Amino acid sequence: MERFLTGRRALVIGGSGGIGAEVSVALARAGADLVIHGGTSDERLDRTAQRARDAADVGERAETRPSVETILLAFDPCRLDEQCSELLARAGRVDILVCSFGPYIESPIHDMTADGWRRMIDLNLTLPAILVGRILHGMRERRYGRIILFGGPRSDRIEGYRSIGAYAAAKAGLASLTRSVARQNAGFNVTCNMIAPGYVETEYYDEARARAIAAARPMGRMVKTDEIGYHIVHLLSRGSDSVNGAVFPVDFGE
């Protein structure tokens, strides 16, 4: 792979596991200096960082090898303002932000508590909104920035759901944020796009649940995490500079 992100610094929120881990590895392979955020496990974060370093090492001399750093920070909805400040201070310059973090909760609307709503909205919408707002100043000054946010199933359109209504509502807000950021910052060579994955094969599903979900998909399988990584890398390539404010479903056309 061409190292077209050499010299760019990327921050991946939720980059230690699942989709985020593959995105981290893909960005390192493309040459980006990388800061991987994880929230729950030093061991998992270190394991992903080593995978990213291995990907960055291929064919590279030590003096040109991309750097890989880690930040372990568990987000607290009551402390998001100070935690975002702490995280970005530790991360340094951010040319590329990928926010692949956001709790997925299945619950009908009538079972959602006020605290449940606050947590859902704060971690799926408020958190990425704060981070994006903070990093935009530097991106606009440098006249370069690439932001990738993550929606949920069918975030490219408004639909109703039986079991994930609250989650879908938060992600619908994030889709609107994506388009607003794109429109407000295009003149500064800053783009913002969203990936809206369907069911993705990650370690968070047990074997029986994964088999059942795969059997119900149009192609008989779930989306693979490395496929998401390929989409991210494509959106960051020079050929995608004009792609802005788009929401990309990655779900076999469901």
C-alpha positions in Angstrom: 0.0 0.0 0.0 1.2 3.5 -0.8 2.1 5.5 2.3 0.1 8.5 1.3 -0.6 9.5 4.9 3.0 10.0 5.7 3.4 13.2 7.8 -0.3 13.2 8.9 -1.3 12.6 12.5 -4.4 10.5 13.2 -6.4 10.0 16.4 -8.7 7.0 16.5 -11.3 7.1 19.3 -12.3 3.6 20.3 -9.3 2.3 18.4 -8.3 -0.6 20.6 -10.9 -3.2 19.7 -13.6 -4.2 17.2 -13.8 -1.9 14.1 -11.5 0.7 15.6 -8.6 -1.8 15.9 -8.7 -2.6 12.2 -9.0 1.1 11.4 -5.9 1.8 13.5 -3.9 -0.9 11.7 -5.1 0.4 8.3 -4.0 3.9 9.1 -0.6 2.8 10.3 -0.1 0.8 7.1 -1.0 3.9 5.1 1.8 5.8 6.9 0.0 8.0 9.4 1.5 8.8 12.8 -1.1 7.3 15.0 -2.7 7.9 18.4 -4.9 5.0 19.5 -7.5 5.7 22.2 -8.9 2.8 24.3 -11.3 2.9 27.2 -11.3 -0.4 29.0 -8.2 -2.5 28.7 -4.5 -1.8 28.7 -3.8 -5.2 27.4 -6.1 -4.9 24.4 -4.8 -1.4 23.7 -1.2 -2.6 23.8 -2.0 -5.5 21.5 -3.6 -3.3 18.9 -0.7 -0.8 19.1 1.7 -3.6 18.4 -0.3 -4.7 15.4 -0.2 -1.1 14.1 3.5 -0.9 14.7 4.0 -4.2 12.8 1.9 -2.8 9.9 3.9 0.5 10.0 7.3 -1.4 10.0 6.8 -3.2 6.7 9.5 -1.9 4.3 10.2 1.2 6.4 13.5 2.5 7.7 13.6 3.4 11.3 13.9 7.2 10.6 10.7 7.2 8.4 8.6 4.7 10.4 5.3 6.2 11.5 4.9 6.6 15.3 2.2 4.7 17.3 1.1 6.1 20.7 -1.7 5.1 23.0 -4.1 6.8 25.4 -6.2 4.8 27.9 -9.2 6.9 29.1 -12.7 5.6 30.1 -15.2 8.3 29.2 -17.6 9.4 31.9 -20.7 11.2 30.6 -20.5 13.6 33.6 -16.9 14.6 32.8 -16.8 14.8 29.0 -15.7 18.4 28.8 -12.6 18.0 30.9 -11.9 14.5 29.5 -11.9 15.7 25.9 -9.5 18.5 26.9 -7.2 16.0 28.6 -7.3 13.6 25.6 -6.6 16.2 23.0 -3.8 17.7 25.1 -2.2 14.3 25.2 -2.8 13.6 21.5 -1.3 16.8 20.2 -1.9 17.9 16.6 -4.8 16.0 14.9 -5.0 16.0 11.2 -7.3 13.0 11.0 -10.0 12.1 13.5 -11.8 8.8 13.4 -14.4 8.3 16.0 -15.4 4.7 16.1 -16.6 4.8 19.7 -20.3 4.7 20.9 -22.2 2.2 23.0 -24.7 0.1 21.2 -27.7 -0.6 23.4 -30.9 -2.5 22.5 -33.9 -1.2 24.4 -37.4 -0.2 23.4 -38.3 3.4 24.0 -40.7 2.7 26.9 -37.8 1.1 28.9 -35.4 3.9 28.5 -34.7 5.9 31.7 -33.7 9.6 31.8 -30.2 8.4 32.8 -30.2 5.9 29.9 -31.1 8.6 27.4 -28.4 10.9 28.8 -25.8 8.2 28.5 -26.9 7.2 25.0 -26.9 10.8 23.7 -23.8 11.9 25.5 -21.5 9.1 24.3 -22.9 8.7 20.8 -23.5 12.3 19.9 -22.2 14.8 22.5 -18.7 13.2 22.8 -17.9 13.2 19.1 -19.4 16.7 18.7 -17.1 18.1 21.4 -14.0 16.4 19.9 -14.9 17.7 16.4 -15.5 21.2 17.7 -12.2 21.3 19.5 -10.0 20.0 16.6 -11.6 22.1 13.9 -9.7 25.3 15.0 -6.3 23.7 14.2 -7.6 22.0 11.1 -8.9 25.3 9.7 -5.7 27.1 10.5 -3.6 24.4 8.8 -6.2 24.2 6.0 -6.3 20.4 6.2 -8.5 18.0 8.1 -10.2 14.7 7.6 -13.0 13.6 10.0 -14.6 10.2 9.9 -17.6 9.5 12.2 -19.5 6.3 12.7 -23.2 5.9 12.4 -25.4 2.9 12.9 -27.4 0.7 10.6 -29.2 2.8 8.0 -28.0 6.1 9.4 -28.2 7.4 5.8 -32.0 7.6 6.2 -34.5 8.2 8.9 -36.3 4.9 9.9 -38.1 3.5 12.9 -36.7 0.5 14.9 -38.2 -2.0 17.3 -35.3 -2.4 19.6 -32.6 0.3 18.9 -34.8 3.4 18.7 -32.7 5.4 21.2 -29.4 4.4 19.6 -30.7 5.2 16.1 -31.9 8.6 17.3 -28.5 9.5 18.6 -26.8 8.3 15.4 -29.3 10.3 13.3 -28.2 13.4 15.1 -24.6 12.5 14.4 -25.4 12.2 10.7 -26.8 15.7 10.7 -23.6 16.9 12.5 -21.6 15.2 9.8 -23.3 17.2 7.1 -23.2 20.4 9.0 -19.4 20.1 9.7 -18.8 19.4 6.1 -20.8 22.4 4.9 -19.2 24.8 7.3 -15.6 23.8 6.8 -15.2 22.7 3.1 -13.6 26.1 2.3 -10.8 25.2 4.7 -10.0 21.8 3.0 -11.6 20.0 6.0 -14.0 17.2 5.1 -16.3 15.2 7.4 -17.9 11.9 6.4 -19.7 9.1 8.1 -19.5 5.3 7.8 -22.8 3.6 8.6 -22.0 -0.1 9.1 -24.5 -2.9 9.3 -23.7 -5.9 11.4 -19.9 -6.2 11.7 -18.0 -9.4 12.7 -16.2 -8.4 15.9 -15.2 -10.0 19.2 -18.3 -8.6 20.9 -20.6 -11.2 19.5 -20.6 -14.8 20.9 -20.4 -17.6 18.3 -24.1 -18.5 18.3 -25.2 -14.9 18.0 -22.7 -14.3 15.2 -23.9 -17.3 13.2 -27.6 -16.3 13.6 -26.9 -12.7 12.4 -24.7 -13.9 9.5 -27.4 -16.3 8.3 -29.9 -13.5 8.1 -27.7 -11.2 6.0 -28.1 -10.9 2.2 -24.7 -12.4 1.5 -24.8 -14.9 4.3 -22.1 -13.3 6.4 -21.4 -10.2 8.5 -19.3 -7.3 7.3 -15.6 -7.8 8.2 -13.7 -5.3 10.2 -10.9 -5.0 7.6 -13.5 -4.1 5.0 -14.3 -1.1 7.1 -10.6 -0.2 7.3 -10.4 -0.3 3.5 -13.3 2.2 3.3 -11.7 4.5 5.7 -8.4 4.5 3.9 -10.2 5.2 0.6 -12.0 8.2 2.1 -8.6 9.6 3.3 -6.9 9.1 -0.1 -6.3 12.0 -2.5 -8.9 10.7 -4.9 -11.6 11.3 -2.3 -10.8 15.0 -1.5 -14.1 16.1 -3.0 -16.2 13.6 -1.0 -17.7 15.6 1.9 -20.8 15.3 4.0 -21.5 11.8 2.8 -23.0 8.9 4.8 -21.8 5.6 3.5 -23.8 2.4 4.3 -21.6 -0.6 4.6 -24.2 -3.3 5.0 -24.6 -5.4 1.8 -27.5 -3.1 0.7 -29.9 -4.0 3.5 
